[in-house]
Amino acid sequence: MTLAIFDLDNTLLAGDSDHAWGEFLVEESIVDAEEYRQANDRFYEEYLNGELDIMRYLSFALQPLARHDTEQLLAWREQFVAKKIQPMMLAKAKELLDSHRADGHTLMIITATNRFVTEPVAKLLDIDHLIATEPEMVNGRYTGEVAGVPSFQDGKVTRLNDWLESTGESLEGAWFYSDSHNDAPLLRKVENPVAVDPDPTLENMAKENGWKIMSLRG
């Protein structure tokens, strides 16, 4: 098995699904608009700057899941995908995925964004393997807590290693595509790291290390 691994937000998508979910909650008046928008934007800036405290962010981001029953959440998520995710889909991302499929590679998304938000996106992209931050669920309701290690920064390597151990697979010949310097730990682990529409820090890192740089935009 040769793995082709993809970050999701701002890599396969022309935007950030986690931040967009927050915007959707605000626009639909599901949360307190001004307070939630300010916090959502602040955390996103911290992420872009490489300063995000992931547990503090998840304590904020998972609370709306804990406040509503699953049936209502799923109905909102369907609206969210149509309103926010569909416009982020990239034709060149589909072409890239198809090229790896044609080569017989096994496709995987690994993302810091939680599974509730990202699972339908993986299905839209026809990618079976998804490693995402796992929101804890007890008796059919989300608790607002995280289950296990968040797949963020070094956590992506940890979660991927767990998957490899459980499946008996390896990273031999693997690819990893990402836009963010937050993914440097995993980019350094694979044989074929690719910077996709990279942030300035990752672009410099890619040039210094001789990594491929590409764009899926336009």
Secondary structure by P-SEA (a helix, b strand, c coil): ccccccccccccccccaaaaaaaaaaaacccccaaaaaaaaaaaaaaaacccaaaaaaaaaaaaaaaccaaaaaaaaaaaaaccccccccaaaaaaaaaaaaabbbbbbbccccccccaaaaaaaccccccccccccccccccccccccccccaaaaaaaaaaaaaacccccbbbbbbccccaaaaaaaccbbbbccccaaaaaaaaaaccbbbbccc
